[in-house]
């Protein structure tokens, strides 16, 4: 498999024009560095494998939503130098963009700034903790951002945060004075949009999987096959394997 194209915001390419960037925020899936709040019940190695499956499922949904003339898939990754970690995880048509910044809100804003510098007409930042979000939600975000007026699109998570934020140009104020990793994130972001006069559009609600309780919820949802088989198939397969070995 050939290496992924790494985007350089300082060398904008014409191929981004007219497209919406569907960009998943990701940390290289290394044991002991990802999904640490799931250890226990998982081992560090199992948590890393689960993180890989989350990424595979999210990237597949993004690819299904990304029409050739409307959107494309990108992984905004860290650390620099870990590009090869995504070889067997992301679809071949994905591109990579290095993360910048230190604090979480700063990383989000700088990713938006860099994607805009690359020439995309609009963009969505998508978390890597919500593998059951369907491609239809991402398609809806692209359609909403295709409107002429400026707006922000949010995919609410039922813990009070969001799994997606989309916009057409950088708005730093949306990332200022936000109590990250709390139940106030979504409401505070909507308040910041109101303060600068930007219309907010909401997608269907999803949920993050980042602790023991949400992992059990995910198992209850996927393992009895209560959802379509095309929802999170990689995650479903791994969970079936893990639950055959231990109690989650």
Buried (B, 14 or more C-beta within 10 A) or exposed (E): EEEBBEBEBEEBEEEBEEBBBBBBBBBBBBBEBBBEEBBEBBBBEBBBBBBBBBBBBBBBBBBBBBEEEBBBBBBBBBEEEBBEBBEEBBBEEBBBBBBBBEEEBBBBBBBBBBBBBBBBBBBBBBBBBBBBBBBEBBBBBBBBBEEEEBBBBBBBBBBBBBBBBBBBEBBBBBBEEBEEEEEBBBBBBBBBBEEEEBEBBBBEBBBBBBEBEBBBBBBEBBEEEEEEEEBBBBBBEBBEEBEEEEEB
